[in-house]
Amino acid sequence: MSTTTATRSHLRSPRRVGWWLGAAVLAFVAFVWIYPFLWMASASLKTSGEVFSGGLDLIPEMVQWENYSRAWGDGNFKVYLLNTVIVTVATVVIVVIRCALAGYVLGRYKFPGSRVIIGILVATLFVPTGYTIIPIVKLSLELGILDDHSGMILALAGGANVASILIYAGYFRGLPAELEEAAIVDGAGFFRTFMRIMLPLSMPVTATVAILTFLFTWNAFFLPLVFSFSNPALRTVSVGMQAFVGENSTDWPGMAAAGVISMLPIVVLYAFMQRYFVEGIAGAVKS
Amino acid sequence: MASPSLIADAATGKSAAPVRGRSRRADQRPGQRARERRRNLWIYAFLLPTFVLYGMYTLYPMVASYWYSLVEWNGFTADQEFVGVANYEKVFADPQFWNSVKVTLIFMLIVAPLRVFGAFALAILLNSPKLPFTGFFRTVYFIPVVTTTAIVGVVMRFIFDPASGPIAGVLDLFGAGPVDLLGSSDTALMTAGVVYVWKFFGITLIYWLAALQTIPRDLYEAARIDGAGPLGVFRYITLPMLIPFLLIISVLTIEDCFHAFDLMQTMTAGGPFYSTEIVEIYIYRFAFAASIPQLGHASAAAVLFGLLVLVVVLMQAWATVASRRWGNRS
């Protein structure tokens, strides 16, 4: 290391300039990249007249907080946000429990049918919502849970969580066999071994699965849209936004405030838990 | 009926791979039998929640779609009348269905290469240890991925507004007249494609960065000691090591392109003049948006859509096997 830096040091400065120039270009593109969000945040604090006059200026003349109270109250976003929180938290809990259980046995044990089960799961990894939506609605209707939070939660937690099962299975497979043997020597049964030893060990994976599920559920649109047709009180933020724009097509600042209210929680979560977001997505390639 | 088993057959070649090659310590002593049976009971108990939910919300709908596609049915409570393949005949005869298939495929052809190769270039840059602020850039370029797609779609309608949106402001700076990029059927699909690429670029970027992480540092060092310049290292180390990933990342990204409903529905709702109507919006229109729903017709389209995705899944299985073989040979 030290020899290479010594020989290269006189070459360094012009190269360095190149990299800093590249960084400057990337910084400009990054600004354009998040400009839509900056525009939204700034429009949420402007008057209608300011937004309509167009322009790229991001600084409002005078901060208009009442846009937020309008979106929150008249725009019903206090209801939509609460719905989204309820649906998301419940879905995350169900998905974590069921995927941890399934991933544990599929990753760690060989039993009659295990291969077939994994095969079917992998085969349906990418089943699109558009393909399954009609029978799901019909089924929920027959079960009497279509106009209910529980119907939406079960549908979101029920389908399309194969990736989470596979993440758990991959993690549990990698744990050393001695863990179980030690547990059996200590007299722990199957369930206790899982609860006391395996589940606590899987906390990093649980964080990844929980955060990815949180992201997908918070942002889900197709299922909540269809499930809240007959009951607007069930709308989540992504569906509520359509309704808001449909009813107040000229209230741009209110729309922008509603957008900020809806997206702030997930962006804050991302800011603090970035590592888990990235690990969850990178997992698809590594396996 | 045919579909799930077909898909399963197709995938076993690939799916068996993670399980294969690990023999559990199988104690075959006779006293162990009872214990093993009890263990299996626990295993099935652990799988029960997944069996129930997955059966209800994934397997059953996949099978039921076939039945629904064979009936005439205009509401979720109304009676169903068996009509055979009449729904398929209607779907096949509908030029709007073929239009939606065409739009879906063109959309895929626009966005998949942009995502795969654009993200590749950025990943190479961001992976360089000499570039400053890489962590910051990674964070910023990933932000659109976490934001709510359906809301981004709405916001984009305002951003592209021909009168007051910021895009109009930029075009104004360059003296270009007002252009309704999302409102004209010539440009709407292209514009939606660009927004889509921007929205999900970060996912493909993470794929590539993960792939780059798998290349051991010593390989770079060894190549440099052998006298390879930066281009040589890229050509003889980075590129060959990444080729197997190119297949996987391409197919993951292509499959992702089938999930454009949220953005399309909220941004253009398939318009103007059906120029951005992807298959999922076509299904949605017949099943949920029409005043008299045609659920049989929509189900037939859904089944055909499922088959289209199945073809891509088969390609994925094939690509993965091929890349594994390729990796073993070299």
HADDOCK unambig.tbl for C-alpha pairs under 7 A between the chains (distance, minus, plus):
assign (segid A and resid 19 and name CA) (segid B and resid 130 and name CA) 6.85 0.50 0.50
assign (segid A and resid 19 and name CA) (segid B and resid 131 and name CA) 5.53 0.50 0.50
assign (segid A and resid 20 and name CA) (segid B and resid 132 and name CA) 6.96 0.50 0.50
assign (segid A and resid 23 and name CA) (segid B and resid 131 and name CA) 6.64 0.50 0.50
assign (segid A and resid 23 and name CA) (segid B and resid 132 and name CA) 6.48 0.50 0.50
assign (segid A and resid 30 and name CA) (segid B and resid 140 and name CA) 6.43 0.50 0.50
assign (segid A and resid 30 and name CA) (segid B and resid 141 and name CA) 6.59 0.50 0.50
assign (segid A and resid 33 and name CA) (segid B and resid 141 and name CA) 6.97 0.50 0.50
assign (segid A and resid 52 and name CA) (segid B and resid 164 and name CA) 5.23 0.50 0.50
assign (segid A and resid 53 and name CA) (segid B and resid 164 and name CA) 6.11 0.50 0.50
assign (segid A and resid 54 and name CA) (segid B and resid 164 and name CA) 4.37 0.50 0.50
assign (segid A and resid 54 and name CA) (segid B and resid 165 and name CA) 5.83 0.50 0.50
assign (segid A and resid 54 and name CA) (segid B and resid 166 and name CA) 6.29 0.50 0.50
assign (segid A and resid 54 and name CA) (segid B and resid 169 and name CA) 6.44 0.50 0.50
assign (segid A and resid 55 and name CA) (segid B and resid 166 and name CA) 6.04 0.50 0.50
assign (segid A and resid 55 and name CA) (segid B and resid 169 and name CA) 5.20 0.50 0.50
assign (segid A and resid 56 and name CA) (segid B and resid 166 and name CA) 5.69 0.50 0.50
assign (segid A and resid 56 and name CA) (segid B and resid 169 and name CA) 6.41 0.50 0.50
assign (segid A and resid 98 and name CA) (segid B and resid 49 and name CA) 5.85 0.50 0.50
assign (segid A and resid 98 and name CA) (segid B and resid 50 and name CA) 5.95 0.50 0.50
assign (segid A and resid 101 and name CA) (segid B and resid 46 and name CA) 5.16 0.50 0.50
assign (segid A and resid 101 and name CA) (segid B and resid 47 and name CA) 6.63 0.50 0.50
assign (segid A and resid 102 and name CA) (segid B and resid 46 and name CA) 5.87 0.50 0.50
assign (segid A and resid 102 and name CA) (segid B and resid 47 and name CA) 5.02 0.50 0.50
assign (segid A and resid 102 and name CA) (segid B and resid 50 and name CA) 6.71 0.50 0.50
assign (segid A and resid 105 and name CA) (segid B and resid 43 and name CA) 5.90 0.50 0.50
assign (segid A and resid 110 and name CA) (segid B and resid 24 and name CA) 6.85 0.50 0.50
assign (segid A and resid 111 and name CA) (segid B and resid 40 and name CA) 6.90 0.50 0.50
assign (segid A and resid 115 and name CA) (segid B and resid 16 and name CA) 6.21 0.50 0.50
assign (segid A and resid 118 and name CA) (segid B and resid 15 and name CA) 6.42 0.50 0.50
assign (segid A and resid 119 and name CA) (segid B and resid 8 and name CA) 5.85 0.50 0.50
assign (segid A and resid 119 and name CA) (segid B and resid 11 and name CA) 5.91 0.50 0.50
assign (segid A and resid 119 and name CA) (segid B and resid 12 and name CA) 5.02 0.50 0.50
assign (segid A and resid 119 and name CA) (segid B and resid 15 and name CA) 4.99 0.50 0.50
assign (segid A and resid 119 and name CA) (segid B and resid 16 and name CA) 6.68 0.50 0.50
assign (segid A and resid 120 and name CA) (segid B and resid 8 and name CA) 5.02 0.50 0.50
assign (segid A and resid 122 and name CA) (segid B and resid 11 and name CA) 6.93 0.50 0.50
assign (segid A and resid 122 and name CA) (segid B and resid 15 and name CA) 6.31 0.50 0.50
assign (segid A and resid 123 and name CA) (segid B and resid 7 and name CA) 5.66 0.50 0.50
assign (segid A and resid 123 and name CA) (segid B and resid 8 and name CA) 5.68 0.50 0.50
assign (segid A and resid 123 and name CA) (segid B and resid 11 and name CA) 5.46 0.50 0.50
assign (segid A and resid 128 and name CA) (segid B and resid 259 and name CA) 6.80 0.50 0.50
assign (segid A and resid 130 and name CA) (segid B and resid 280 and name CA) 5.30 0.50 0.50
assign (segid A and resid 130 and name CA) (segid B and resid 283 and name CA) 6.96 0.50 0.50
assign (segid A and resid 130 and name CA) (segid B and resid 302 and name CA) 6.55 0.50 0.50
assign (segid A and resid 131 and name CA) (segid B and resid 302 and name CA) 4.73 0.50 0.50
assign (segid A and resid 131 and name CA) (segid B and resid 303 and name CA) 6.48 0.50 0.50
assign (segid A and resid 131 and name CA) (segid B and resid 305 and name CA) 6.75 0.50 0.50
assign (segid A and resid 131 and name CA) (segid B and resid 306 and name CA) 5.84 0.50 0.50
assign (segid A and resid 132 and name CA) (segid B and resid 58 and name CA) 7.00 0.50 0.50
assign (segid A and resid 132 and name CA) (segid B and resid 61 and name CA) 5.09 0.50 0.50
assign (segid A and resid 132 and name CA) (segid B and resid 62 and name CA) 5.96 0.50 0.50
assign (segid A and resid 135 and name CA) (segid B and resid 61 and name CA) 4.97 0.50 0.50
assign (segid A and resid 135 and name CA) (segid B and resid 64 and name CA) 6.29 0.50 0.50
assign (segid A and resid 135 and name CA) (segid B and resid 65 and name CA) 6.45 0.50 0.50
assign (segid A and resid 136 and name CA) (segid B and resid 57 and name CA) 6.20 0.50 0.50
assign (segid A and resid 136 and name CA) (segid B and resid 61 and name CA) 6.17 0.50 0.50
assign (segid A and resid 138 and name CA) (segid B and resid 76 and name CA) 6.21 0.50 0.50
assign (segid A and resid 155 and name CA) (segid B and resid 57 and name CA) 6.27 0.50 0.50
assign (segid A and resid 158 and name CA) (segid B and resid 53 and name CA) 4.54 0.50 0.50
assign (segid A and resid 158 and name CA) (segid B and resid 54 and name CA) 5.46 0.50 0.50
assign (segid A and resid 158 and name CA) (segid B and resid 57 and name CA) 5.49 0.50 0.50
assign (segid A and resid 159 and name CA) (segid B and resid 54 and name CA) 5.68 0.50 0.50
assign (segid A and resid 159 and name CA) (segid B and resid 57 and name CA) 4.95 0.50 0.50
assign (segid A and resid 159 and name CA) (segid B and resid 58 and name CA) 5.23 0.50 0.50
assign (segid A and resid 215 and name CA) (segid B and resid 146 and name CA) 6.64 0.50 0.50
assign (segid A and resid 219 and name CA) (segid B and resid 148 and name CA) 4.56 0.50 0.50
assign (segid A and resid 219 and name CA) (segid B and resid 149 and name CA) 6.41 0.50 0.50
assign (segid A and resid 221 and name CA) (segid B and resid 150 and name CA) 6.36 0.50 0.50
assign (segid A and resid 221 and name CA) (segid B and resid 262 and name CA) 6.06 0.50 0.50
assign (segid A and resid 222 and name CA) (segid B and resid 262 and name CA) 6.64 0.50 0.50
assign (segid A and resid 238 and name CA) (segid B and resid 148 and name CA) 6.91 0.50 0.50
assign (segid A and resid 238 and name CA) (segid B and resid 150 and name CA) 5.46 0.50 0.50
assign (segid A and resid 238 and name CA) (segid B and resid 151 and name CA) 5.74 0.50 0.50
assign (segid A and resid 241 and name CA) (segid B and resid 151 and name CA) 6.43 0.50 0.50
assign (segid A and resid 259 and name CA) (segid B and resid 151 and name CA) 6.44 0.50 0.50
assign (segid A and resid 263 and name CA) (segid B and resid 147 and name CA) 6.07 0.50 0.50
assign (segid A and resid 263 and name CA) (segid B and resid 148 and name CA) 6.39 0.50 0.50
assign (segid A and resid 266 and name CA) (segid B and resid 146 and name CA) 6.87 0.50 0.50
assign (segid A and resid 266 and name CA) (segid B and resid 147 and name CA) 6.92 0.50 0.50
assign (segid A and resid 267 and name CA) (segid B and resid 146 and name CA) 6.76 0.50 0.50
assign (segid A and resid 267 and name CA) (segid B and resid 147 and name CA) 6.82 0.50 0.50
assign (segid A and resid 278 and name CA) (segid B and resid 206 and name CA) 6.74 0.50 0.50
assign (segid A and resid 281 and name CA) (segid B and resid 203 and name CA) 6.92 0.50 0.50
assign (segid A and resid 281 and name CA) (segid B and resid 206 and name CA) 6.97 0.50 0.50
assign (segid A and resid 282 and name CA) (segid B and resid 206 and name CA) 5.88 0.50 0.50
assign (segid A and resid 282 and name CA) (segid B and resid 207 and name CA) 5.38 0.50 0.50
assign (segid A and resid 282 and name CA) (segid B and resid 210 and name CA) 5.69 0.50 0.50
assign (segid A and resid 285 and name CA) (segid B and resid 207 and name CA) 5.96 0.50 0.50
